[in-house]
Amino acid sequence: MMIKLSIFLSFLLFCLPIKSNTFSEVFGSEGAAGIENSKTRSLSYTLQYATLTGSIGYVLKNLHDTGFLEPFGFTPNTFKNLSPLAYKKKFLLDKHSANIIAVNQKVDEINYFNDLRQNIMDRRYSTEVIEMKNNNNFDNSILNFNNRNSLVERYFDK
């Protein structure tokens, strides 16, 4: 990740022309006097690069931390910690782990149906269960009626 970040920073620093009047004079009249004084000119360049590097670093850090650079492959660690399955590069299961997961899912399904059956048995005479049984009876009656009609139609069509 640091390699990608350093390549990105070097691209910004060396490939893009930066024209700014902010650093033309560092401390008021010292900028004009610093043209001939090498120490002042060196200090001026040092302050320019320090300010530029600091501000670019701050902006890039905030962009990285908010996930803005994620399409470029820069995923923050906070995202990886929140959802390790989504951001983990290699999530491989061996046959034994896959069997354990399948067995656990089957056990959960059986437990769900057992709990549902037990719940219905405990509330056998509740209004919800009676309504569910009546609806089921109506559905069965309609299904049987439709089956009889289709059978009669087939018999008379021949």
C-alpha positions as CSV (number, residue, x, y, z in Angstrom):
1,M,0.0,0.0,0.0
2,M,2.8,2.4,0.8
3,I,4.3,1.7,-2.7
4,K,1.1,2.7,-4.4
5,L,0.8,5.8,-2.2
6,S,4.4,6.9,-2.9
7,I,3.9,6.4,-6.7
8,F,0.7,8.5,-6.5
9,L,2.5,11.2,-4.5
10,S,5.4,11.3,-6.8
11,F,3.1,11.6,-9.8
12,L,1.4,14.5,-8.2
13,L,4.6,16.3,-7.3
14,F,6.6,15.7,-10.5
15,C,4.2,15.4,-13.3
16,L,1.6,18.1,-12.7
17,P,2.8,21.7,-13.1
18,I,2.0,23.7,-10.0
19,K,1.6,27.4,-10.4
20,S,0.9,29.3,-7.3
21,N,1.5,32.9,-6.1
22,T,1.1,31.9,-2.5
23,F,4.8,31.2,-2.1
24,S,6.2,33.9,-4.3
25,E,7.0,35.9,-1.2
26,V,7.6,33.9,2.0
27,F,7.6,36.6,4.7
28,G,6.6,39.9,3.0
29,S,9.7,41.8,1.9
30,E,12.1,38.8,2.6
31,G,11.0,37.2,-0.7
32,A,12.4,40.1,-2.7
33,A,15.6,40.2,-0.7
34,G,15.9,36.4,-0.7
35,I,16.6,36.2,-4.5
36,E,20.2,37.1,-3.9
37,N,20.6,35.5,-0.5
38,S,21.0,31.7,-0.8
39,K,20.2,31.0,2.8
40,T,16.8,32.8,2.6
41,R,16.1,31.2,-0.8
42,S,16.9,27.7,0.7
43,L,14.5,28.5,3.7
44,S,11.9,29.6,1.2
45,Y,12.1,26.4,-0.8
46,T,12.1,24.3,2.4
47,L,9.0,26.0,3.7
48,Q,7.3,25.7,0.3
49,Y,7.9,21.9,0.1
50,A,7.0,21.3,3.7
51,T,3.7,23.2,3.4
52,L,2.9,21.5,0.1
53,T,3.8,18.0,1.3
54,G,1.9,18.5,4.6
55,S,-1.3,19.7,2.9
56,I,-1.2,17.0,0.2
57,G,-0.5,14.3,2.9
58,Y,-3.4,15.6,5.0
59,V,-5.8,15.6,2.1
60,L,-4.7,12.1,0.9
61,K,-5.0,10.7,4.4
62,N,-8.6,12.0,4.8
63,L,-9.5,10.7,1.3
64,H,-8.0,7.3,2.2
65,D,-9.7,7.1,5.6
66,T,-13.1,7.9,4.1
67,G,-12.8,5.2,1.4
68,F,-12.6,7.7,-1.5
69,L,-9.5,5.9,-2.9
70,E,-11.0,2.4,-2.7
71,P,-11.6,2.1,-6.5
72,F,-7.8,2.5,-6.9
73,G,-7.1,-0.3,-4.5
74,F,-6.5,1.7,-1.3
75,T,-8.8,0.1,1.2
76,P,-8.6,1.5,4.8
77,N,-8.0,-0.9,7.6
78,T,-11.1,0.3,9.4
79,F,-13.2,-1.1,6.4
80,K,-11.4,-4.4,6.7
81,N,-12.0,-4.6,10.4
82,L,-15.7,-3.9,10.0
83,S,-16.3,-6.5,7.3
84,P,-13.4,-9.1,7.1
85,L,-15.4,-11.4,4.8
86,A,-16.0,-8.6,2.2
87,Y,-12.5,-7.3,2.1
88,K,-10.4,-10.3,2.9
89,K,-8.3,-11.2,-0.2
90,K,-8.1,-15.0,0.3
91,F,-11.1,-16.7,1.8
92,L,-10.6,-20.4,1.1
93,L,-12.4,-23.3,2.7
94,D,-11.1,-26.8,2.8
95,K,-13.4,-29.7,2.5
96,H,-13.6,-30.3,6.3
97,S,-14.6,-26.7,7.0
98,A,-17.2,-26.7,4.2
99,N,-18.7,-29.9,5.7
100,I,-18.9,-28.4,9.1
101,I,-20.7,-25.3,7.7
102,A,-23.1,-27.5,5.8
103,V,-23.9,-29.6,8.9
104,N,-24.4,-26.5,11.0
105,Q,-26.8,-25.0,8.5
106,K,-28.8,-28.3,8.4
107,V,-28.8,-28.4,12.3
108,D,-30.1,-24.8,12.3
109,E,-32.8,-25.7,9.9
110,I,-34.0,-28.7,11.9
111,N,-33.9,-26.7,15.1
112,Y,-36.0,-24.0,13.5
113,F,-38.7,-26.4,12.4
114,N,-38.7,-28.2,15.8
115,D,-39.1,-24.8,17.5
116,L,-41.9,-23.9,15.2
117,R,-43.7,-27.2,15.8
118,Q,-43.2,-26.8,19.6
119,N,-44.6,-23.3,19.4
120,I,-47.7,-24.5,17.5
121,M,-48.2,-27.3,20.0
122,D,-47.9,-25.0,22.9
123,R,-50.4,-22.6,21.4
124,R,-52.7,-25.2,20.0
125,Y,-56.0,-23.3,20.8
126,S,-54.8,-19.8,20.2
127,T,-56.6,-17.6,17.6
128,E,-53.6,-17.5,15.3
129,V,-53.3,-21.3,15.1
130,I,-57.0,-21.8,14.6
131,E,-57.0,-19.2,11.8
132,M,-54.0,-20.9,10.2
133,K,-55.7,-24.3,10.3
134,N,-58.9,-22.8,8.8
135,N,-57.0,-21.1,6.0
136,N,-55.2,-24.4,5.4
137,N,-58.6,-26.2,5.2
138,F,-60.0,-23.6,2.8
139,D,-56.9,-23.9,0.6
140,N,-57.2,-27.6,0.6
141,S,-60.9,-27.4,-0.3
142,I,-60.2,-25.0,-3.2
143,L,-57.4,-27.3,-4.4
144,N,-59.6,-30.4,-4.2
145,F,-62.4,-28.5,-6.0
146,N,-60.1,-27.5,-8.8
147,N,-58.7,-31.0,-9.2
148,R,-62.3,-32.4,-9.4
149,N,-63.2,-29.9,-12.0
150,S,-60.2,-30.6,-14.1
151,L,-60.8,-34.3,-13.9
152,V,-64.5,-33.9,-14.9
153,E,-63.5,-31.7,-17.9
154,R,-61.0,-34.3,-19.0
155,Y,-63.6,-37.0,-18.8
156,F,-66.2,-35.2,-20.8
157,D,-63.8,-33.9,-23.4
158,K,-62.9,-37.4,-24.5
